């Protein structure tokens, strides 16, 4: 059984993964749908503002802090290799670090950076905006699913 500080680290990794999964779920099911339904200039301007506002200590603390917790949990798991839950702990850590944070860095952030360069009022921005909404949302589904699966893996490890 996982106990002591290892339990606390795993619980915090589960909670952080679940919280990030919820943020990404909210984006996929409502925010991006609403922005995509707006006229391109309004949608672009709103997304540009969201991309600035989201870079705050609370969100980044949870996003990056959870990745750090996952890395610590993975290292501890390799060192102590518990009788039960080791595979779930490593799977949860990998899902979050690579599937959630990795996808954020490799897929969503580059799209956000390209979005920041668009002129919301320029007619030629409408097509890149529609492509952005589709592609960004698809990658958001991936990273949200990975965060949720990581949460589930950590919960299974704690229940083992």
HUHU-V146049 format. One record per residue. N is the residue number from 1. RES is the residue in one small letter. PHI is phi in degrees with one decimal (999 if undefined). Layout:
# HUHU-V146049
n = {N N}
res = {RES RES}
phi = {PHI PHI}
This chain:
# HUHU-V146049
n = {1 2 3 4 5 6 7 8 9 10 11 12 13 14 15 16 17 18 19 20 21 22 23 24 25 26 27 28 29 30 31 32 33 34 35 36 37 38 39 40 41 42 43 44 45 46 47 48 49 50 51 52 53 54 55 56 57 58 59 60 61 62 63 64 65 66 67 68 69 70 71 72 73 74 75 76 77 78 79 80 81 82 83 84 85 86 87 88 89 90 91 92 93 94 95 96 97 98 99 100 101 102 103 104 105 106 107 108 109 110 111 112 113 114 115 116 117 118 119 120 121 122 123 124 125 126 127 128 129 130 131 132 133 134 135 136 137 138 139 140 141 142 143 144 145 146 147 148 149 150 151 152 153 154 155 156 157 158 159 160}
res = {x x x x x x x x x x x x x x x x x x x x x x x x x x x x x x x x x x x x x x x x x x x x x x x x x x x x x x x x x x x x x x x x x x x x x x x x x x x x x x x x x x x x x x x x x x x x x x x x x x x x x x x x x x x x x x x x x x x x x x x x x x x x x x x x x x x x x x x x x x x x x x x x x x x x x x x x x x x x x x x x}
phi = {999 -80.9 -145.3 63.0 -61.5 -62.6 -62.0 -62.5 -61.4 -67.9 -62.3 -64.8 -64.8 -63.9 -65.0 -62.8 -61.8 -65.7 -64.9 -65.5 -58.0 -65.6 -61.5 -66.5 -61.3 -60.3 -62.6 -65.2 -92.9 -140.4 -60.1 -69.4 -64.4 -66.3 -64.5 -66.4 -83.0 -77.0 -57.6 -48.3 -59.3 -70.9 -62.8 -61.2 -60.9 -65.4 -65.5 -60.2 -69.0 -58.4 -65.0 -82.8 -67.2 -67.3 -81.4 -123.8 -60.0 -69.0 -63.1 -64.3 -62.4 -71.7 -58.9 -79.6 -63.4 -65.5 -61.5 -63.9 -60.8 -61.7 -63.6 -64.3 -59.8 -63.0 -62.7 -61.3 -60.9 -63.9 -74.9 -95.4 33.3 -62.3 -60.7 -133.3 90.2 -61.8 -63.2 -63.5 -65.0 -68.6 -63.6 -59.2 -63.2 -66.5 -59.2 -71.3 -63.8 -90.8 -79.5 -103.1 -68.0 -60.4 -66.5 -56.7 -70.0 -83.7 -118.2 -79.6 -62.7 -58.9 -68.9 -62.8 -62.4 -66.0 -62.5 -62.3 -87.5 -74.4 -90.3 -56.3 -86.7 -75.4 -57.7 -72.2 -82.0 -63.3 -67.5 -61.0 -64.5 -63.0 -63.7 -58.0 -56.9 -65.9 -68.5 -61.7 -66.1 -60.5 -67.5 -64.9 -58.9 -62.9 -69.8 -68.2 -63.4 -65.3 -64.6 -65.7 -64.4 -62.8 -57.7 -61.7 -62.6 -65.5 -63.0 -61.4 -64.2 -68.6 -85.9 -68.4}
